[in-house]
Amino acid sequence: MIQIDRITTFDRVRQADRKQVEALAESIREVGLLNPIAVAPDGDGYALIAGMHRLEAARLLGWAEIPATVLALDQHRRIIAECDENLCAPSLTPAERAEFTRRRKAAYEALHPETVREATLKRGENLPSRQVGETGPTPRFTADTAAATGQSERAVQRDAERGEKVSDEALALIKGTRLDTGRYLDSIKNLSAEDQVAKVEADLAPPSEAVEKRDTPPAEPAEPIDPAEAKARREIAQLPDEAKVDEIVGLRAEVIDLRKAVKEHKANIAKLKTQLKGHEGDKDDTIRAMQRKLDHANSEMFRAKEDAARELRRSHVLKKENAKLKAEIENQVFQL
């Protein structure tokens, strides 16, 4: 018997399913724990090797201790044992099977690097540091996994490829969803990791959101309305129709005057720049004074441009109002 609070489970690929734990707890309450869990020494405690659902069911029942078999396994063999236990279970989804197979392969090849060399030789690649016949008796990964889990080597190879080519982030998104199928994993395995995640997120989005993301162009930001323009619109809306026509005529004259002012400011700025250039050898005070004049002229021109733009917008509003008024008059005449 081992104390439950000395057993760690943080480094496992798959966590316990709550419904399975509750069902198993009821069974253990009735008939007891038929098979002990498997653990390996880990520092001052133990790392769980097999029996996650049995352990969590015991916790749920309030047990302080649990029957356990202690195995002397290093980290790689622990991973292999955990993966084998889960790969033998019929409830794994394709994404989970891909992840367990990939992790088992990494641990197995770390223990038996000669099997990596054997696979390389089978692909016809050169290994200059070793003779071709020196591959050793260790079974290749697919054969060892097939024997341990009851699958075919072809199925093991397929799952390993999916696990190696589909990114961890994409697998995490896919697990337990409607996309968790072998066909879907095969459809994204040759994409980049970034594209895999983007596609999974898009395919998991609700239909309305997916259509919107795919078909709807990004909305253009609304053009901000100048407060002065908004005020002008309100004032124009209150004018009688005759006054609107007169207002358009007056605005045209104002725009002409403002354009003339802008032109004069530009000429003044050009003149000041020439003067400033001619005083490059003068004292700093003179140059600073000229620079202040230039800055003031630039500011005046900016204000003039702003005024001109505002009046142009006001004129545009009035033109639209005038066109609307003409259309209404023509419609009334037609009805007569």
RODREN-399339 format. One record per residue (C-alpha): residue in one letter; x, y, z. Coordinates in steps of 0.25 Angstrom, whole numbers, plus 2048, in hexadecimal, padded with zeros to 3 digits. Example, Ala and Ser with C-alpha at 12.3 -4.5 7.8 and 13.67 -1.06 7.14 Angstrom:
<lotis>
A8317EE81F S8377FC81D 
</lotis>
This chain:
<lotis>
M800800800 I80580E7FC Q80081B802 I7F88227F7 D7FD8307FA R80C82B7F6 I8088287E8 T80A8327DD T8028327D0 F8068407CA D80F83B7BF R8048327B8 V7FF8347AA R7F18317AD Q7E98357B9 A7DD82D7C0 D7CF82E7BA R7C68337C5 K7BA82A7C1 Q7C381D7C0 V7C98207CE E7BB8217D4 A7B78147CD L7C380D7D2 A7C28137E0 E7B480C7E1 S7BA7FF7DC I7C58007E6 R7BB8037F1 E7B47F67EE V7BF7EC7EB G7CC7F37EF L7D87F67E6 L7DB7EA7DE N7E87EE7D8 P7F37F77DF I7F88037D8 A8078037D3 V81180E7D8 A8208117D7 P8298177E2 D82A8267E0 G83282E7EA D82B82D7F8 G81E8287F1 Y8198207E5 A8158237D7 L80981D7D1 I80B8137C6 A7FE80C7C4 G7F080E7CB M7EC81C7CA H7DD81A7CB R7DF8107D6 L7E781A7DE E7DD8257DC A7D281C7DF A7D98187EC R7DB8277EF L7CC8297ED L7C981E7F7 G7D2825801 W7DC81B802 A7EA81E808 E7F1812802 I7F080A7F6 P7F67FC7F2 A8017FF7E8 T80C7F77E1 V81A7FE7E1 L8227FD7D4 A8308017D3 L82F8097C6 D8378167C1 Q82F8217BA H82F81C7AC R82A80E7B1 R81F8157B9 I81A81D7AD I81A8107A5 A8128097B0 E8088147B1 C8068157A2 D8048067A0 E7F98067AB N7F28117A3 L7F480C795 C7EE7FF799 A7E180679E P7D6806793 S7D1814797 L7DD81C792 T7D9827787 P7E282877B A7E9835780 E7EC82E78E R7F1821786 A7FA82A77E E80083178A F802824792 T80981E786 R812829784 R81682A792 R81981B793 K82181C786 A82A82778C A82C81F799 Y82F812792 E839818788 A84081F794 L84181179A H84580A78D P84C814784 E85080977B T842807776 V843815771 R84F811769 E848805764 A83D80D75F T847817758 L84D80B751 K84080674C R83E814746 G84B81273E E85381D745 N86281B748 L867819757 P87781A755 S87A817764 R874809764 Q8737FD75C V8667FA755 G8647ED75C E8667F276A T8577F676D G8567ED779 P84A7E477D T8417EE783 P8347EF77C R8307FB774 F82680577B T81A801773 A81C7F2775 D81E7F4784 T8127FD786 A8097F477D A80D7E8786 A80B7F0793 T7FD7F678F G7F77EC785 Q7F77F5779 S7FD7F376C E80A7FA768 R80380275D A7FA808768 V80580B771 Q80D812766 R80181A762 D7FE81F770 A80D822772 E80D82A765 R80083276A G806835777 E814839772 K80E842767 V80284876E S806853778 D804851787 E7FB85E787 A7F385977B L7F184B782 A7EC85278F L7E285A787 I7DD84E780 K7DC84478B G7CE84078F T7C7849784 R7C0845777 L7CD847770 D7D483C778 T7D483276C G7E082B765 R7DB831757 Y7DC83F75D L7EA83D763 D7EF838756 S7E984574F I7F184E757 K7FE84775A N80684D74F L80285B752 S80C86475B A80986476A E803872769 D7FA86E75D Q7F5862764 V7F186A770 A7EA875768 K7E386A760 V7DE86376C E7D986F773 A7D2873766 D7CC865765 L7C7865773 A7C1873773 P7B1873772 P7AC873764 S7A8882764 E7B5886769 A7BD87D75F V7B5883753 E7B7891758 K7C688E75A R7C788874C D7BE891744 T7BC89E74A P7C78A8747 P7CC8B0753 A7C38BC756 E7C98CA753 P7CA8D2760 A7BF8DD760 E7C58EB75C P7C58F4768 I7BB900767 D7C190D76A P7B9914775 A7B992176D E7B3919761 A7A991376A K7A592176F A7A4926760 R79B91A75D R79191E768 E79192C764 I78F929756 A783920759 Q77C92B760 L77D935754 P77293774B D77493273C E776940737 A781943741 K78893673E V78A93B72F D78F948734 E79894173E I79F939733 V7A294672B G7A894C737 L7B194073A R7B694072C A7BC94E72F E7C194A73C V7C993E736 I7CF94772C D7D4951736 L7D994673F R7E193F733 K7E794D730 A7EB94E73F V7F294073E K7F9944731 E7FE951738 H803949744 K80B94073C A81294B735 N815952742 I81B944747 A82394373B K82895173D L82C94F74C K833942748 T83C94A73E Q83F954749 L84294A753 K84C94374A G852951747 H855953756 E85B945759 G86894D75D D861956766 K860955775 D85794B77C D84D955781 T84A95A772 I84994C76D R83F948779 A837955776 M836951767 Q83294376B R827948774 K821950768 L82294475F D81B93B76A H81094676B A80E94775C N80D93775C S803938767 E7FB94375F M7FB93B753 F7F692E75A R7EB936760 A7E793B752 K7E792E74C E7DE928758 D7D5934755 A7D4931747 A7D2922748 R7C7925752 E7C092F749 L7C192573E R7BA91A746 R7AF924749 S7AE92873B H7AD919737 V7A2917741 L79A92373C K79C91E72E K795910732 E78A918739 N78892072C A788914723 K77D90E72C L77591A72C K77691B71D A77190D71C E76590F725 I76191C71D E762914710 N75A909716 Q74F91371A V74F91970C F74D90C706 Q74290870F L73B91570B 
</lotis>
